[in-house]
C-alpha cells in the first residue's frame, strides 16, 4: 500500500508560553493511550527529566481519564505529559468540543491539586492508518487544543503534527511502525522527544 499522501497541516505554533528550566529532581507523569504506553524508550528519549512515571493505558479515552486522573496523586509531579484524543475520535466518535471539554477537566483537576505543575499536551498526528477518515478531524482537534492551551498559562501545547510530515508535505511513513501504520516507530518517538525538547532550556 502506498501511503504517500499529501497532507494539509496547520501553521506551526507553540502557543504564547516560553521555555522552562527542568531541575535534576523534577518528576514527569505521563498519561494517555497506547501512543504513550508503547513508548518503550521514553526514559532514554526524555532523559532531560530525572524521573518518569508512565501510567498511559492502551485503548483509553479522555472520557476514562477524567475519572482515572482522580486516582493519581498528581502533587508528586512537577510536570505532566498528556496525549489523548485519538481513541475519542476513532472509537467513540466524539465531537471535538466534547474531547476539548474532557481535556480541560483533566487540566483543571491537576491544577487544583498541584498549581505549580506544568502540563504538556501533545497534539494528534496524521498517520497512514487514519489518513482518509480522520485527517480533517485531526486538524480540527489540534485547533481546539491550541485554543484551550492559550487560555491556560500552565499548559504547553506541543505540536508534534508537523514532525510526521516530510519535506514534500507527505506523511513520513518511516516514523510509524511498518506493520501498524498508527503507532510511532522508534524514529517517530524521537520526533516526539525533539518536539518536547524545544520547550526545555
Secondary structure, 3 states (H helix, E strand, C coil): CCCCCECCCCCCCCCCCCCECCCCCCEEEEEECHHHHCCCCHHHHCCCCCEEEECCCCCCCHHHHHHHHHHCCHHHCCEEEEECCHHHHHHHCCCHHHHHHHHHHHHHHHHHHCCCCEEEEECCCCCHHHHHHHHHHHHHHHHHHHHHHHHCCCEEEECCHHHHECCCCEECHHHECCCCCCCECHHHHHHHHHHHHCCEC
